[in-house]
Amino acid sequence: MKLTKIFVFLIALTILAACRNPDPEGSHSINPGGYTGANNNTQSKSSTDHSSDDSSKRYGAVNQVDAVGEEHHSGEVSRPQNIADMMAQRGEQDKAAPTLKFIEPQNGATVGSSTVKVKLELGGDLKGYQPMKDMTTQMGNHIHIILDNQPYEAHYNLAQAFELRNVADGEHTLRVFPSRPWHESYKNSGAFQMIRFTVKNGGGDASKPTTTNANQMMSNANAAAPEAKDMPKSTAGAVDITKPLLTYSRPKGEYKGADAENIMIDFWLINAKLVGDGGEYHVRYSVDGGEAKMIDKWQPIWVSGFGEGKHAVKLELVGKDGNLVDNGGYNSTTREITVIK
């Protein structure tokens, strides 16, 4: 009888302990990237679950994925299927580590013309990566070229100089990095390059039409003419390449049809590591002035549900205190895009 009572008592103690200490695998603490799912691969977690967020209902839920497009929980989905298909067709290119080097202009150069020729050298572990436009699809690997903090222009033919025309007198920054056909940037060491140069007595005149170096108007330029862009007047800002710097890349321009279903947000970072990658910074974004959300891993995200019309997308680099990290005004950038259904 005594043994039976002792046995029952021990069972009761075991049940009580279990109630006070639930299975730790049944609850998930938020990791540095804010992920609350059960997948232990923190390399690819989204910043937040937006399933009940009012602002996500306005312009869509955040879809952040890893390199292989795994789904992690409801609210996080694979990258769009058409992009996954392109990746599969590209062999090892998405594992490449392309690097860039400025040939012209050199850092600190003075240019005595409003036309600035940009010449780049491609190197690194390319695995078949080469900038080139498919004339049928109008897509291909390319280089993003950013003058000051203007929207980038795509450069597909590195055999020719890319010409920035009608660049205003003054000091300017130039940023470049390689991109995939769907405009997702490569993020390896050496891919991003930045220089400062000065245009002096360039004589630019915004009232005159933009032309190529063959005196052709850009509207009539043939395929043999160099790629070029008539750049709006802008200045460098007090940018310091040794300080944390966010470079806005996507979204940009018009999105039509299927391309408007899931819109990618992508950016470049230097001297700043996001909290999900072991650092202390966040990239904060908002759409149309809505509630700001955080991106805590350096990888693209896709936002769905944009309605037809114009939308303003804002990206900012913020510290662990939530305050903007200033660097010449470049760490807070807003772009207007147009969605056509």
Number of C-alpha atoms within 10 A of each C-alpha: 6 7 8 9 10 11 11 11 11 12 11 11 10 10 10 11 10 10 9 8 8 10 9 8 8 7 11 11 12 12 15 18 23 20 23 18 18 14 12 11 9 18 15 25 29 29 24 22 19 19 14 10 13 13 18 20 14 15 18 22 25 27 27 28 22 20 15 11 16 14 18 22 15 11 16 23 18 19 23 17 10 12 13 14 10 13 17 12 10 13 12 13 19 16 15 15 19 25 21 19 18 18 13 14 19 14 15 13 14 16 18 14 19 21 24 21 18 20 17 19 12 18 15 15 13 16 15 13 25 20 21 17 16 11 8 6 7 9 16 19 24 25 28 21 23 20 23 20 22 18 20 19 20 22 25 20 17 18 11 16 18 23 22 20 23 24 27 24 20 17 19 22 21 20 18 24 24 28 23 21 19 15 22 18 24 23 19 15 13 15 22 22 17 16 16 20 19 23 21 15 14 18 15 17 13 15 6 8 12 19 19 21 13 10 10 14 13 16 9 10 16 11 7 8 16 18 20 24 19 17 20 13 15 17 18 19 15 14 19 11 14 9 13 20 24 24 23 26 25 21 22 19 12 14 20 12 9 12 16 20 19 20 24 24 23 19 19 18 18 14 10 18 17 22 21 24 16 12 15 16 26 28 25 19 21 18 23 15 12 16 12 14 19 21 27 27 27 20 22 20 22 22 20 18 16 23 16 13 12 15 17 16 20 20 28 25 28 23 19 13 10 13 12 18 21 19 19 14 15 22 22 23 19 16 18 15 17 19 19 16 14
